[in-house]
Amino acid sequence: MESVQPTVFNPAQLYLLDVFSRIKSDEELNDIKQLVSDYYAKKLDAHLNQLWNEGVLDQKRLDEINDMDLHQWLREQKDKDNLAV
């Protein structure tokens, strides 16, 4: 029989558990979800702007990405990563 290891939470997880324990309504939950979504959208936007400014990303590359099957591409990347291990 396998022994069950206790879950160890990091400080961020503990903080979020505390915050989430105080949510009393669906409206509050939706507000928190929106805050998290906005946070990651802002981070992504800043990263994309950095790539654009560095010349890594340009209109030509955006057009190429637009024509790609990103789900297939991600599967291929995952397969490559698994082969490398």
LOKOLKOL-404574 format. One record per residue: residue number from 1; x, y, z of N, C-alpha, C in turn; residue in one letter. Coordinates in steps of 0.2 Angstrom, whole numbers, plus 5000, padded with zeros to 4 digits. Layout:
// LOKOLKOL-404574
<node><n>NUM</n><n_x>X</n_x><n_y>Y</n_y><n_z>Z</n_z><ca_x>X</ca_x><ca_y>Y</ca_y><ca_z>Z</ca_z><c_x>X</c_x><c_y>Y</c_y><c_z>Z</c_z><res>a</res></node>
...
// end
This chain:
// LOKOLKOL-404574
<node><n>1</n><n_x>5004</n_x><n_y>4994</n_y><n_z>5000</n_z><ca_x>5000</ca_x><ca_y>5000</ca_y><ca_z>5000</ca_z><c_x>5004</c_x><c_y>5006</c_y><c_z>5000</c_z><res>m</res></node>
<node><n>2</n><n_x>5003</n_x><n_y>5011</n_y><n_z>4996</n_z><ca_x>5007</ca_x><ca_y>5017</ca_y><ca_z>4995</ca_z><c_x>5005</c_x><c_y>5022</c_y><c_z>5001</c_z><res>e</res></node>
<node><n>3</n><n_x>5010</n_x><n_y>5025</n_y><n_z>5003</n_z><ca_x>5009</ca_x><ca_y>5030</ca_y><ca_z>5009</ca_z><c_x>5007</c_x><c_y>5037</c_y><c_z>5005</c_z><res>s</res></node>
<node><n>4</n><n_x>5002</n_x><n_y>5040</n_y><n_z>5008</n_z><ca_x>5000</ca_x><ca_y>5046</ca_y><ca_z>5005</ca_z><c_x>5004</c_x><c_y>5052</c_y><c_z>5008</c_z><res>v</res></node>
<node><n>5</n><n_x>5007</n_x><n_y>5056</n_y><n_z>5004</n_z><ca_x>5011</ca_x><ca_y>5062</ca_y><ca_z>5006</ca_z><c_x>5006</c_x><c_y>5068</c_y><c_z>5007</c_z><res>q</res></node>
<node><n>6</n><n_x>5007</n_x><n_y>5071</n_y><n_z>5013</n_z><ca_x>5003</ca_x><ca_y>5077</ca_y><ca_z>5014</ca_z><c_x>5005</c_x><c_y>5083</c_y><c_z>5009</c_z><res>p</res></node>
<node><n>7</n><n_x>5000</n_x><n_y>5087</n_y><n_z>5007</n_z><ca_x>5001</ca_x><ca_y>5092</ca_y><ca_z>5003</ca_z><c_x>5004</c_x><c_y>5098</c_y><c_z>5007</c_z><res>t</res></node>
<node><n>8</n><n_x>5009</n_x><n_y>5101</n_y><n_z>5004</n_z><ca_x>5013</ca_x><ca_y>5106</ca_y><ca_z>5007</ca_z><c_x>5011</c_x><c_y>5112</c_y><c_z>5002</c_z><res>v</res></node>
<node><n>9</n><n_x>5008</n_x><n_y>5117</n_y><n_z>5005</n_z><ca_x>5007</ca_x><ca_y>5123</ca_y><ca_z>5002</ca_z><c_x>5012</c_x><c_y>5129</c_y><c_z>5002</c_z><res>f</res></node>
<node><n>10</n><n_x>5013</n_x><n_y>5132</n_y><n_z>4997</n_z><ca_x>5018</ca_x><ca_y>5138</ca_y><ca_z>4997</ca_z><c_x>5014</c_x><c_y>5144</c_y><c_z>5000</c_z><res>n</res></node>
<node><n>11</n><n_x>5018</n_x><n_y>5149</n_y><n_z>5001</n_z><ca_x>5015</ca_x><ca_y>5155</ca_y><ca_z>5004</ca_z><c_x>5009</c_x><c_y>5158</c_y><c_z>5000</c_z><res>p</res></node>
<node><n>12</n><n_x>5010</n_x><n_y>5158</n_y><n_z>4993</n_z><ca_x>5005</ca_x><ca_y>5161</ca_y><ca_z>4989</ca_z><c_x>4999</c_x><c_y>5157</c_y><c_z>4989</c_z><res>a</res></node>
<node><n>13</n><n_x>5000</n_x><n_y>5150</n_y><n_z>4989</n_z><ca_x>4994</ca_x><ca_y>5146</ca_y><ca_z>4990</ca_z><c_x>4990</c_x><c_y>5147</c_y><c_z>4996</c_z><res>q</res></node>
<node><n>14</n><n_x>4994</n_x><n_y>5148</n_y><n_z>5002</n_z><ca_x>4991</ca_x><ca_y>5149</ca_y><ca_z>5008</ca_z><c_x>4987</c_x><c_y>5155</c_y><c_z>5008</c_z><res>l</res></node>
<node><n>15</n><n_x>4990</n_x><n_y>5161</n_y><n_z>5005</n_z><ca_x>4987</ca_x><ca_y>5167</ca_y><ca_z>5005</ca_z><c_x>4980</c_x><c_y>5167</c_y><c_z>5001</c_z><res>y</res></node>
<node><n>16</n><n_x>4980</n_x><n_y>5163</n_y><n_z>4995</n_z><ca_x>4974</ca_x><ca_y>5163</ca_y><ca_z>4991</ca_z><c_x>4969</c_x><c_y>5159</c_y><c_z>4994</c_z><res>l</res></node>
<node><n>17</n><n_x>4971</n_x><n_y>5153</n_y><n_z>4998</n_z><ca_x>4966</ca_x><ca_y>5149</ca_y><ca_z>5002</ca_z><c_x>4962</c_x><c_y>5154</c_y><c_z>5007</c_z><res>l</res></node>
<node><n>18</n><n_x>4966</n_x><n_y>5158</n_y><n_z>5010</n_z><ca_x>4963</ca_x><ca_y>5162</ca_y><ca_z>5015</ca_z><c_x>4959</c_x><c_y>5167</c_y><c_z>5012</c_z><res>d</res></node>
<node><n>19</n><n_x>4961</n_x><n_y>5170</n_y><n_z>5006</n_z><ca_x>4956</ca_x><ca_y>5175</ca_y><ca_z>5002</ca_z><c_x>4950</c_x><c_y>5171</c_y><c_z>5000</c_z><res>v</res></node>
<node><n>20</n><n_x>4951</n_x><n_y>5165</n_y><n_z>4997</n_z><ca_x>4945</ca_x><ca_y>5162</ca_y><ca_z>4994</ca_z><c_x>4940</c_x><c_y>5160</c_y><c_z>5000</c_z><res>f</res></node>
<node><n>21</n><n_x>4943</n_x><n_y>5158</n_y><n_z>5006</n_z><ca_x>4938</ca_x><ca_y>5156</ca_y><ca_z>5011</ca_z><c_x>4934</c_x><c_y>5162</c_y><c_z>5013</c_z><res>s</res></node>
<node><n>22</n><n_x>4935</n_x><n_y>5168</n_y><n_z>5011</n_z><ca_x>4931</ca_x><ca_y>5174</ca_y><ca_z>5013</ca_z><c_x>4926</c_x><c_y>5175</c_y><c_z>5008</c_z><res>r</res></node>
<node><n>23</n><n_x>4926</n_x><n_y>5172</n_y><n_z>5002</n_z><ca_x>4921</ca_x><ca_y>5173</ca_y><ca_z>4997</ca_z><c_x>4914</c_x><c_y>5171</c_y><c_z>4999</c_z><res>i</res></node>
<node><n>24</n><n_x>4909</n_x><n_y>5175</n_y><n_z>4999</n_z><ca_x>4903</ca_x><ca_y>5174</ca_y><ca_z>5002</ca_z><c_x>4897</c_x><c_y>5173</c_y><c_z>4996</c_z><res>k</res></node>
<node><n>25</n><n_x>4899</n_x><n_y>5175</n_y><n_z>4990</n_z><ca_x>4894</ca_x><ca_y>5175</ca_y><ca_z>4985</ca_z><c_x>4897</c_x><c_y>5174</c_y><c_z>4978</c_z><res>s</res></node>
<node><n>26</n><n_x>4892</n_x><n_y>5172</n_y><n_z>4974</n_z><ca_x>4894</ca_x><ca_y>5171</ca_y><ca_z>4967</ca_z><c_x>4897</c_x><c_y>5177</c_y><c_z>4964</c_z><res>d</res></node>
<node><n>27</n><n_x>4894</n_x><n_y>5183</n_y><n_z>4966</n_z><ca_x>4897</ca_x><ca_y>5189</ca_y><ca_z>4963</ca_z><c_x>4904</c_x><c_y>5191</c_y><c_z>4965</c_z><res>e</res></node>
<node><n>28</n><n_x>4906</n_x><n_y>5189</n_y><n_z>4972</n_z><ca_x>4912</ca_x><ca_y>5190</ca_y><ca_z>4974</ca_z><c_x>4917</c_x><c_y>5185</c_y><c_z>4970</c_z><res>e</res></node>
<node><n>29</n><n_x>4915</n_x><n_y>5179</n_y><n_z>4969</n_z><ca_x>4919</ca_x><ca_y>5174</ca_y><ca_z>4966</ca_z><c_x>4920</c_x><c_y>5177</c_y><c_z>4959</c_z><res>l</res></node>
<node><n>30</n><n_x>4915</n_x><n_y>5179</n_y><n_z>4955</n_z><ca_x>4916</ca_x><ca_y>5182</ca_y><ca_z>4949</ca_z><c_x>4921</c_x><c_y>5188</c_y><c_z>4948</c_z><res>n</res></node>
<node><n>31</n><n_x>4921</n_x><n_y>5192</n_y><n_z>4953</n_z><ca_x>4925</ca_x><ca_y>5198</ca_y><ca_z>4954</ca_z><c_x>4932</c_x><c_y>5195</c_y><c_z>4955</c_z><res>d</res></node>
<node><n>32</n><n_x>4933</n_x><n_y>5190</n_y><n_z>4959</n_z><ca_x>4940</ca_x><ca_y>5187</ca_y><ca_z>4960</ca_z><c_x>4943</c_x><c_y>5184</c_y><c_z>4953</c_z><res>i</res></node>
<node><n>33</n><n_x>4938</n_x><n_y>5180</n_y><n_z>4950</n_z><ca_x>4940</ca_x><ca_y>5177</ca_y><ca_z>4943</ca_z><c_x>4942</c_x><c_y>5183</c_y><c_z>4938</c_z><res>k</res></node>
<node><n>34</n><n_x>4938</n_x><n_y>5188</n_y><n_z>4938</n_z><ca_x>4940</ca_x><ca_y>5194</ca_y><ca_z>4934</ca_z><c_x>4947</c_x><c_y>5197</c_y><c_z>4935</c_z><res>q</res></node>
<node><n>35</n><n_x>4948</n_x><n_y>5198</n_y><n_z>4942</n_z><ca_x>4954</ca_x><ca_y>5201</ca_y><ca_z>4944</ca_z><c_x>4960</c_x><c_y>5196</c_y><c_z>4941</c_z><res>l</res></node>
<node><n>36</n><n_x>4960</n_x><n_y>5190</n_y><n_z>4942</n_z><ca_x>4965</ca_x><ca_y>5185</ca_y><ca_z>4940</ca_z><c_x>4966</c_x><c_y>5185</c_y><c_z>4933</c_z><res>v</res></node>
<node><n>37</n><n_x>4960</n_x><n_y>5185</n_y><n_z>4929</n_z><ca_x>4960</ca_x><ca_y>5185</ca_y><ca_z>4922</ca_z><c_x>4964</c_x><c_y>5192</c_y><c_z>4920</c_z><res>s</res></node>
<node><n>38</n><n_x>4962</n_x><n_y>5197</n_y><n_z>4922</n_z><ca_x>4965</ca_x><ca_y>5204</ca_y><ca_z>4920</ca_z><c_x>4972</c_x><c_y>5204</c_y><c_z>4922</c_z><res>d</res></node>
<node><n>39</n><n_x>4974</n_x><n_y>5201</n_y><n_z>4927</n_z><ca_x>4981</ca_x><ca_y>5201</ca_y><ca_z>4929</ca_z><c_x>4985</c_x><c_y>5197</c_y><c_z>4924</c_z><res>y</res></node>
<node><n>40</n><n_x>4983</n_x><n_y>5191</n_y><n_z>4922</n_z><ca_x>4987</ca_x><ca_y>5187</ca_y><ca_z>4917</ca_z><c_x>4986</c_x><c_y>5190</c_y><c_z>4910</c_z><res>y</res></node>
<node><n>41</n><n_x>4981</n_x><n_y>5194</n_y><n_z>4909</n_z><ca_x>4980</ca_x><ca_y>5197</ca_y><ca_z>4902</ca_z><c_x>4985</c_x><c_y>5203</c_y><c_z>4902</c_z><res>a</res></node>
<node><n>42</n><n_x>4986</n_x><n_y>5206</n_y><n_z>4907</n_z><ca_x>4991</ca_x><ca_y>5212</ca_y><ca_z>4907</ca_z><c_x>4998</c_x><c_y>5209</c_y><c_z>4907</c_z><res>k</res></node>
<node><n>43</n><n_x>5000</n_x><n_y>5204</n_y><n_z>4910</n_z><ca_x>5006</ca_x><ca_y>5201</ca_y><ca_z>4910</ca_z><c_x>5008</c_x><c_y>5199</c_y><c_z>4903</c_z><res>k</res></node>
<node><n>44</n><n_x>5003</n_x><n_y>5195</n_y><n_z>4900</n_z><ca_x>5004</ca_x><ca_y>5193</ca_y><ca_z>4893</ca_z><c_x>5005</c_x><c_y>5199</c_y><c_z>4888</c_z><res>l</res></node>
<node><n>45</n><n_x>5001</n_x><n_y>5204</n_y><n_z>4889</n_z><ca_x>5001</ca_x><ca_y>5210</ca_y><ca_z>4884</ca_z><c_x>5008</c_x><c_y>5213</c_y><c_z>4885</c_z><res>d</res></node>
<node><n>46</n><n_x>5011</n_x><n_y>5214</n_y><n_z>4891</n_z><ca_x>5017</ca_x><ca_y>5217</ca_y><ca_z>4892</ca_z><c_x>5023</c_x><c_y>5212</c_y><c_z>4889</c_z><res>a</res></node>
<node><n>47</n><n_x>5022</n_x><n_y>5206</n_y><n_z>4890</n_z><ca_x>5027</ca_x><ca_y>5201</ca_y><ca_z>4887</ca_z><c_x>5027</c_x><c_y>5202</c_y><c_z>4879</c_z><res>h</res></node>
<node><n>48</n><n_x>5021</n_x><n_y>5202</n_y><n_z>4876</n_z><ca_x>5020</ca_x><ca_y>5202</ca_y><ca_z>4869</ca_z><c_x>5023</c_x><c_y>5209</c_y><c_z>4866</c_z><res>l</res></node>
<node><n>49</n><n_x>5022</n_x><n_y>5214</n_y><n_z>4870</n_z><ca_x>5025</ca_x><ca_y>5221</ca_y><ca_z>4868</ca_z><c_x>5032</c_x><c_y>5221</c_y><c_z>4869</c_z><res>n</res></node>
<node><n>50</n><n_x>5035</n_x><n_y>5217</n_y><n_z>4874</n_z><ca_x>5042</ca_x><ca_y>5216</ca_y><ca_z>4874</ca_z><c_x>5045</c_x><c_y>5213</c_y><c_z>4868</c_z><res>q</res></node>
<node><n>51</n><n_x>5042</n_x><n_y>5207</n_y><n_z>4866</n_z><ca_x>5044</ca_x><ca_y>5203</ca_y><ca_z>4860</ca_z><c_x>5044</c_x><c_y>5207</c_y><c_z>4854</c_z><res>l</res></node>
<node><n>52</n><n_x>5038</n_x><n_y>5211</n_y><n_z>4853</n_z><ca_x>5038</ca_x><ca_y>5216</ca_y><ca_z>4847</ca_z><c_x>5043</c_x><c_y>5221</c_y><c_z>4847</c_z><res>w</res></node>
<node><n>53</n><n_x>5045</n_x><n_y>5224</n_y><n_z>4853</n_z><ca_x>5050</ca_x><ca_y>5229</ca_y><ca_z>4853</ca_z><c_x>5057</c_x><c_y>5226</c_y><c_z>4852</c_z><res>n</res></node>
<node><n>54</n><n_x>5058</n_x><n_y>5220</n_y><n_z>4854</n_z><ca_x>5064</ca_x><ca_y>5216</ca_y><ca_z>4853</ca_z><c_x>5065</c_x><c_y>5214</c_y><c_z>4845</c_z><res>e</res></node>
<node><n>55</n><n_x>5059</n_x><n_y>5214</n_y><n_z>4842</n_z><ca_x>5060</ca_x><ca_y>5211</ca_y><ca_z>4835</ca_z><c_x>5058</c_x><c_y>5204</c_y><c_z>4834</c_z><res>g</res></node>
<node><n>56</n><n_x>5057</n_x><n_y>5201</n_y><n_z>4840</n_z><ca_x>5056</ca_x><ca_y>5194</ca_y><ca_z>4840</ca_z><c_x>5049</c_x><c_y>5192</c_y><c_z>4837</c_z><res>v</res></node>
<node><n>57</n><n_x>5044</n_x><n_y>5197</n_y><n_z>4838</n_z><ca_x>5037</ca_x><ca_y>5196</ca_y><ca_z>4835</ca_z><c_x>5036</c_x><c_y>5202</c_y><c_z>4831</c_z><res>l</res></node>
<node><n>58</n><n_x>5033</n_x><n_y>5200</n_y><n_z>4825</n_z><ca_x>5032</ca_x><ca_y>5206</ca_y><ca_z>4820</ca_z><c_x>5025</c_x><c_y>5203</c_y><c_z>4816</c_z><res>d</res></node>
<node><n>59</n><n_x>5023</n_x><n_y>5208</n_y><n_z>4812</n_z><ca_x>5017</ca_x><ca_y>5206</ca_y><ca_z>4808</ca_z><c_x>5017</c_x><c_y>5200</c_y><c_z>4804</c_z><res>q</res></node>
<node><n>60</n><n_x>5023</n_x><n_y>5198</n_y><n_z>4801</n_z><ca_x>5024</ca_x><ca_y>5192</ca_y><ca_z>4797</ca_z><c_x>5023</c_x><c_y>5186</c_y><c_z>4802</c_z><res>k</res></node>
<node><n>61</n><n_x>5026</n_x><n_y>5186</n_y><n_z>4808</n_z><ca_x>5026</ca_x><ca_y>5181</ca_y><ca_z>4812</ca_z><c_x>5019</c_x><c_y>5180</c_y><c_z>4815</c_z><res>r</res></node>
<node><n>62</n><n_x>5015</n_x><n_y>5185</n_y><n_z>4816</n_z><ca_x>5008</ca_x><ca_y>5185</ca_y><ca_z>4818</ca_z><c_x>5004</c_x><c_y>5182</c_y><c_z>4813</c_z><res>l</res></node>
<node><n>63</n><n_x>5005</n_x><n_y>5184</n_y><n_z>4807</n_z><ca_x>5001</ca_x><ca_y>5181</ca_y><ca_z>4801</ca_z><c_x>5003</c_x><c_y>5173</c_y><c_z>4801</c_z><res>d</res></node>
<node><n>64</n><n_x>5009</n_x><n_y>5171</n_y><n_z>4802</n_z><ca_x>5011</ca_x><ca_y>5164</ca_y><ca_z>4802</ca_z><c_x>5007</c_x><c_y>5160</c_y><c_z>4808</c_z><res>e</res></node>
<node><n>65</n><n_x>5007</n_x><n_y>5163</n_y><n_z>4814</n_z><ca_x>5004</ca_x><ca_y>5160</ca_y><ca_z>4819</ca_z><c_x>4996</c_x><c_y>5160</c_y><c_z>4818</c_z><res>i</res></node>
<node><n>66</n><n_x>4993</n_x><n_y>5165</n_y><n_z>4815</n_z><ca_x>4986</ca_x><ca_y>5165</ca_y><ca_z>4814</ca_z><c_x>4984</c_x><c_y>5159</c_y><c_z>4809</c_z><res>n</res></node>
<node><n>67</n><n_x>4989</n_x><n_y>5157</n_y><n_z>4805</n_z><ca_x>4987</ca_x><ca_y>5151</ca_y><ca_z>4800</ca_z><c_x>4989</c_x><c_y>5144</c_y><c_z>4803</c_z><res>d</res></node>
<node><n>68</n><n_x>4991</n_x><n_y>5144</n_y><n_z>4809</n_z><ca_x>4993</ca_x><ca_y>5138</ca_y><ca_z>4812</ca_z><c_x>4988</c_x><c_y>5135</c_y><c_z>4816</c_z><res>m</res></node>
<node><n>69</n><n_x>4988</n_x><n_y>5128</n_y><n_z>4817</n_z><ca_x>4984</ca_x><ca_y>5124</ca_y><ca_z>4821</ca_z><c_x>4988</c_x><c_y>5124</c_y><c_z>4828</c_z><res>d</res></node>
<node><n>70</n><n_x>4986</n_x><n_y>5129</n_y><n_z>4832</n_z><ca_x>4990</ca_x><ca_y>5129</ca_y><ca_z>4838</ca_z><c_x>4989</c_x><c_y>5123</c_y><c_z>4843</c_z><res>l</res></node>
<node><n>71</n><n_x>4983</n_x><n_y>5120</n_y><n_z>4843</n_z><ca_x>4983</ca_x><ca_y>5114</ca_y><ca_z>4847</ca_z><c_x>4987</c_x><c_y>5108</c_y><c_z>4844</c_z><res>h</res></node>
<node><n>72</n><n_x>4988</n_x><n_y>5108</n_y><n_z>4838</n_z><ca_x>4993</ca_x><ca_y>5103</ca_y><ca_z>4835</ca_z><c_x>5000</c_x><c_y>5105</c_y><c_z>4837</c_z><res>q</res></node>
<node><n>73</n><n_x>5001</n_x><n_y>5111</n_y><n_z>4836</n_z><ca_x>5008</ca_x><ca_y>5113</ca_y><ca_z>4838</ca_z><c_x>5010</c_x><c_y>5112</c_y><c_z>4845</c_z><res>w</res></node>
<node><n>74</n><n_x>5005</n_x><n_y>5113</n_y><n_z>4849</n_z><ca_x>5007</ca_x><ca_y>5112</ca_y><ca_z>4856</ca_z><c_x>5008</c_x><c_y>5104</c_y><c_z>4858</c_z><res>l</res></node>
<node><n>75</n><n_x>5004</n_x><n_y>5100</n_y><n_z>4855</n_z><ca_x>5005</ca_x><ca_y>5093</ca_y><ca_z>4855</ca_z><c_x>5011</c_x><c_y>5091</c_y><c_z>4853</c_z><res>r</res></node>
<node><n>76</n><n_x>5014</n_x><n_y>5094</n_y><n_z>4847</n_z><ca_x>5020</ca_x><ca_y>5092</ca_y><ca_z>4845</ca_z><c_x>5026</c_x><c_y>5094</c_y><c_z>4849</c_z><res>e</res></node>
<node><n>77</n><n_x>5025</n_x><n_y>5100</n_y><n_z>4852</n_z><ca_x>5030</ca_x><ca_y>5103</ca_y><ca_z>4857</ca_z><c_x>5030</c_x><c_y>5098</c_y><c_z>4863</c_z><res>q</res></node>
<node><n>78</n><n_x>5024</n_x><n_y>5096</n_y><n_z>4866</n_z><ca_x>5024</ca_x><ca_y>5091</ca_y><ca_z>4871</ca_z><c_x>5027</c_x><c_y>5085</c_y><c_z>4870</c_z><res>k</res></node>
<node><n>79</n><n_x>5026</n_x><n_y>5082</n_y><n_z>4864</n_z><ca_x>5029</ca_x><ca_y>5076</ca_y><ca_z>4862</ca_z><c_x>5037</c_x><c_y>5077</c_y><c_z>4861</c_z><res>d</res></node>
<node><n>80</n><n_x>5039</n_x><n_y>5082</n_y><n_z>4859</n_z><ca_x>5047</ca_x><ca_y>5084</ca_y><ca_z>4858</ca_z><c_x>5050</c_x><c_y>5084</c_y><c_z>4865</c_z><res>k</res></node>
<node><n>81</n><n_x>5046</n_x><n_y>5087</n_y><n_z>4870</n_z><ca_x>5048</ca_x><ca_y>5088</ca_y><ca_z>4877</ca_z><c_x>5049</c_x><c_y>5081</c_y><c_z>4880</c_z><res>d</res></node>
<node><n>82</n><n_x>5044</n_x><n_y>5076</n_y><n_z>4879</n_z><ca_x>5044</ca_x><ca_y>5070</ca_y><ca_z>4882</ca_z><c_x>5049</c_x><c_y>5065</c_y><c_z>4879</c_z><res>n</res></node>
<node><n>83</n><n_x>5051</n_x><n_y>5066</n_y><n_z>4873</n_z><ca_x>5057</ca_x><ca_y>5063</ca_y><ca_z>4870</ca_z><c_x>5063</c_x><c_y>5065</c_y><c_z>4872</c_z><res>l</res></node>
<node><n>84</n><n_x>5064</n_x><n_y>5071</n_y><n_z>4874</n_z><ca_x>5070</ca_x><ca_y>5074</ca_y><ca_z>4877</ca_z><c_x>5072</c_x><c_y>5071</c_y><c_z>4884</c_z><res>a</res></node>
<node><n>85</n><n_x>5067</n_x><n_y>5069</n_y><n_z>4887</n_z><ca_x>5068</ca_x><ca_y>5067</ca_y><ca_z>4894</ca_z><c_x>5071</c_x><c_y>5060</c_y><c_z>4895</c_z><res>v</res></node>
// end
